[in-house]
Amino acid sequence: MFLVSSTTTATTKIPTTRIATQNFEKTSTSPEEMTATSSTSIKTTYTPGDTSCLSTDCSRTLLYAYSNDLSPEAVLNSWRAFENISSWFSWYGSVRFDIENMDMKFHTNKFVVNSTILKDMPNPNQGFKNTSIGSNVFDVIEKFFSSTEAPVCGSTILILLKRYPNETDISRLVSLIRYHHAMLHVMISVLPSGGTQSKTMYRLASKTNGLGAFELDDKFSKNSGTLTGRWIGIHGGGYNMSLDYSYSGSDLQNLQIRIYGPT
């Protein structure tokens, strides 16, 4: 399900202190000012060290991020549902979050990634013990875009969320993802292990051209509702549409576009 929002336009700039220059980019000029649609206006400034993100110049990277609170079966079955997309990416990253020390790893071989994930299964002894503690999934996104090991421009992030974050302000991450021409997809458990903000990651996905769904853990990798475990396959075809719409009033309006596969 795609979510298109009509809202106010704010000029947003990403500070270079939070974005690492990629060795894969050959741009020497400073980026032009970027305009992002956001419900919150933020003001930062570029410095001469910033580098424009040109997604066509870099190999695409897939990051598979999963909560430590999930079962090993949910993590493995979901990853196996995405294994057929290997030809679409040149780099693969994986990370287990909702633990104190995340270890994000990158490979160029999908089979090595399989082994890495198998060796980094959820471990309840390493997780957060209190349900009031929110997920550190925001840190996953920040850490990924600070990486210099793999090209992050034009990347795709797949997140399996069991614990909800406590944060509600997503303006920084929306700008960060858009700046890197990346896409965020998230599967959200309807039975959270902690945290308070159930809609935060769904909103983040919808504002960055991604897909989001609420589902039972064991259904993450199976056909269900408007989103399936193989929804990444939507990239395999071309979709074009033209919409004319109008409304009155100052309230934010959401336009939902549902795309269904064969049934």
Buried (B, 14 or more C-beta within 10 A) or exposed (E): BBBBBEEEEBEBBBEBEEBBEBEBBEBEEBBEEBEBBBBEEBEEEBEEEBBBBBBEBBBBBBBBBBBBBBBEBBBBBBBEBBEEBBEEBBBBBBBBBBBEEBEBBBBEEBEBBBEBBEEBBBEEEEBBEEEEBBBBBBEBBBBBBBBEBBBBBBBBBBBBBBBBBBBEEBBBBBBBBBBBBBBBBBBBBEEBBBBBBBEBBBBBBBBBBBBBBBBEBEBBBBEEEEBBBBBBBBEEEEEEEEEEEEEEEEEEEEEEEEBEEEE
